Amino acid sequence: AEPLPGTSLVGAWSEAGVSRPVIAEVTRAKNIPSHYPTARGNMFTLLDDRWQLIQNGDDSLELYDYRADSLQDDNLAKSDSAAALLAALRQRLQDLLRQPR
């Protein structure tokens, strides 16, 4: 069997959680129902040791504390108390996306 293409994510986590930020991108899909998230454009996510930031294809944001909310029921992106964290994570995502891959 051939190995999967791309870089392994094994080094990105430890038993304590994610040891360094992980980013992922899902490319915009064509000819799919409009309610699918990727119908609106490319999606990006940043995952660190506690937080998951999702930037949807329409640039809307979702923020989850995945340790406390693993089912992603409570989107903190609309919470005033999370505004500074949201801005910092969004900047971190943009900085990581600009780095050569």
WODA-V119321 format. One record per backbone hydrogen bond with DSSP energy under -1.0 kcal/mol. CO is the residue of the C=O (numbers start at 1). NH is the residue of the N-H. Records with the same first field share a line. If there is no record, write none. Layout:
CO = NH, NH
This chain:
9 = 12
10 = 13
12 = 19, 20
14 = 17
17 = 14
22 = 47
24 = 45
26 = 43
33 = 36
36 = 39
37 = 40
38 = 29
43 = 26
44 = 55
45 = 24
46 = 53
47 = 22
50 = 66
51 = 48
52 = 64
53 = 46
54 = 62
55 = 44
56 = 59
60 = 56
62 = 54
63 = 76
64 = 52, 66
65 = 69
69 = 72
76 = 79
79 = 82
80 = 83
82 = 86
83 = 87
84 = 88
85 = 89
86 = 90
87 = 91
88 = 92
89 = 93
90 = 94
91 = 95
92 = 96
93 = 97
94 = 98
